[in-house]
Amino acid sequence: MARLAVNVDHVATVRQARGIDEPDPVLAAGMAELAGAEGIICHLREDRRHIQDRDLELLRQTVKTKLNLEMAAVEEMIGIAIKAKPDLVTLVPEKREELTTEGGLDVLGHKARYSDVVRRLKDAGILVSFFVDPDPAQIEAAKECGGDIVEIHTGHYSEAKSEEEADKLFSLIGAAVNVAEKMELRISAGHGLNYVNVKRFGELHQIEEYSIGHSIVARAIYVGFEQAVREMVELVKNF
Ligand code: PXP
């Protein structure tokens, strides 16, 4: 039985396209919770292209489930996180020119830096998740740096161009999940998951939570936000 955490960034993306005050990701977060989501995620990017500081402040005040702040491990964001105190921070790589997060974090290559960031966030009472590719070495590094959770990057699987490729990439995710379980890390997964490609994850019972945004906001255009969230909750709760 897995949980759904809804990423509300794209609600803010639509708002920012007009530069006005609607649609509001804070209202969407409340609706997602009413529809059964057990967590809300927002990514405060350095360029503020979608979520704004105001959104994070209001989400912190209003989210009743768990607030997960995705962010780059840079000083500005660390300061904001320590002040805002989300329940959880997910550390992600961030490049200004990317459309969305493109790959997992290189924890292995920067262990001293990430150990320090984890310590500072945990001292502030915040759980820390590392967004990593399904690579055992990165998962082990996340554990060594003191991470509580690994979020396995499912984006490459989601973008597979053939069934064979999807099978191959899914088996990497399965192997990564086994490594994370052995290391006693809590396990989440996300990126690029939709109402079809998520079904296969029913085989991986160790994954506790799915972080999903784009496909839910896309479906919401046709069926409404609450229904779009409810349909995804129904899918993952049976895993
Ligand atoms: N997990 C992480 C770390 C992400 O950066 C994103 C995208 O913001 C997601 C999950 C959700 O991905 P999607 O919007 O493709 O569902």
Residues whose N, C-alpha, C, O or C-beta is under 5 A from the ligand:
A	BS01	PXP	N7 V92 T101 F131 G190 H191 G192 L193 S211 I212 G213 H214 S215
